[in-house]
Amino acid sequence: MKICILTAILGGFDFPVDPVKQELPEGITVDFHRFTDEDFKPITGLTPRFQYRIPKMFGWQMFQGDYDYYFWLDGSVSLRRSDCIRWYLEQIGDNDIAFFKHPDRKTIKQETEHIEKKLKEGNKYIEKRYGNGLHKEQYAECMADPEFKDEHLYASTAFFYKNTKEVREMMKDWFYNTARFWTVDQIALSYALFKSGIKVKKIDEHLFKTGYLSLVSNHNNKPYKGK
């Protein structure tokens, strides 16, 4: 079995921290690749944040190989323990993809309302990302589907997935939605997963309380000093 761990740091947004070397079960190999401005040079017209979503959602296409699984890590996090890969394999089981639940909110409605609240408060970080207001249109489009039930919100910070055609098609749909609305990927994610029909493992623990992931930097480009 071959597993590929992918991450990206573009535009100096985070600090590079290599994952802890993994102790792997027999017969499993892991490759690690970090996309940077050197090997994925800035694309004219795209912000680093939006360009970042290309390897996040198309890493399976950009870094090909006969991989059975891909493991995405945002640049702000890293693997904290040597048995992380073993643990994630146990989590995903016979499912197609595994996400942590969102640590603070439960639905895309709550996520949309949270963005609106922060915009009204004048939060500069939120204004820069969501000031165009298209997150509301994105939410409305998802909810226009009468078969979709707004019951899940996932943290897209780190996820583990099988390299299958169905999962790859879901990734394309996820990117398509975020590209059209130029906004938060977590609102689009729940709906893309629903439409795809793939089997999702929702990890109900807090992503930073399992001990397997560590927050290593923040959005102020300063080393993370929390626990």
C-alpha positions, 0 to 999 in steps of 0.5 A: 500500500502506498500513501502520499502526504501532501501540504502547501505553503504559498505566499509565505502564509505559514511556516514549513514544519515537517510531519513526524516520521511515521512508524508504518505497518509492514507493506505500507510506504509513505511519500511526502510533498510540500508545494511551495512558491518554488515548485508551484509558482504564483499564477497571475490573477490568483491570490495565494489562498485561492491558488492553494486550493488547487493542490488541496483539491487536485493533489492526486492529479499534480503529484501522481503515482500508484497511491492508494490513499492521499492525505492532505494537511493545511500548511498550518498543521502537521502530524504530531505522532509517529502512528498518525498514518496507522490511526487514520487508516483505522479511522477511514476503514471501508469509507472513501474519505475521512474528515474531522467534524468542525470544532466550533460549528455544526452546519453550513448555516451556522458557518454562514451566520458566523461569517456574517457576524464577523463581517458586521464586527469589522473583522479584518481577516474575515473581511479580506476573505469573505467581504464579497458576500458570495458565501450567502449565495453559495449557501443558498444554492446548496439549500436550494436542493430539496434532497440536501439536509444541512446536518454536517460541517467538516474541518477541511484542515486535514483529510484522508481519502482513497484514490478512486474515481468517485473521490476524484470527481467529488474533489472536482465538484468541490473546487468548481463550487469554491471557484464560482463563489470565490469563498469558503471551502467548508460550505461547499464541502458538505454539499459536494460530499452529499452530491457525490454519494461517497462514504464519509467517515466523520471523526467526532473528536476535536481535531487538536485534542486527539493528539495526532495533529498539531497547529504549528502556525497561525494566520499572522505569520507568527509561530504558534505558541498555544498548546 
